[in-house]
């Protein structure tokens, strides 16, 4: 086990001051939209965007929600 003199200094820097961490655990208000990051095949992304546009010019998030709700109702 290394002695205290052999430990490498942290490269992360100093932790934030307590007054800088206020409200860092709060949730967004009910009904607010939050970002989600996905990595998918470019062809599926293009098809998804096309489907959203041709289905009444809906937002991608709206189509994502509809697909998710459908999946929830029909999963085994």
N, C-alpha and C positions, 0 to 999 in steps of 0.2 A: 504494500500500500504506500503511495507516495506521501511524503511529508508535506506540510503546508507550504514550505519553501519551494517545492517542486511543482505545485499546481500552476496551470496556465491561467493567465488572467482572462476574464470573460470579454468576448468581442461584442457583446450585446449592448454595452453601455450601461448607464445608470437607469434604474427603474423609474417610471413616471412618478411625479409627486402626487400625494393623495388627492389634492384638489384638482388634478388633471384627470382623475379616473371617475369623477362623479358622472352618473348616468351612462356608464359604458355597458351596463347590463340591461338597459331598458328595452322593452319590446316596441315594435312599431304599433301605432294605433290600430284598432280593429277596422278592417276594411281597406287598410293601406296595402299597396303592392310592394313586394320586395324583390330584389334581383335573385336570379338563379343562374348558375353557369353550367352549361352542358357541353360535352364533347361528343359530337355525332358525325356520321359520314356526311360529306358535303352534298351528295346526291339526295339524301334524306332531308337535309336542311332545305334544299331547293324545292323539293316536293312539298314539304311542310309549308313553306312560304307561299307557294303557288296555291295550295289548298286553302290557306287562310284568305288569300286575296279573292279567289273564285267563290268562296263561301260567304259572300256578302261583305268583302273587304274588312274582315274582322282582324283585330290585333293578334299577333302570335301568342300572346299570353292568354287571350280568350280561347283560342283553339286548343292550347295546351291544357287549360282547365277543363274544357269539354271532353277531351280525350282521356284525361285523368279520371274524371267522374264516371265516364263510360267504363273504363277499366275497373274501377272500384266496384261497380255494380255487377260486372260480369266475371270477375275472377273467381276461381274455385275456392 
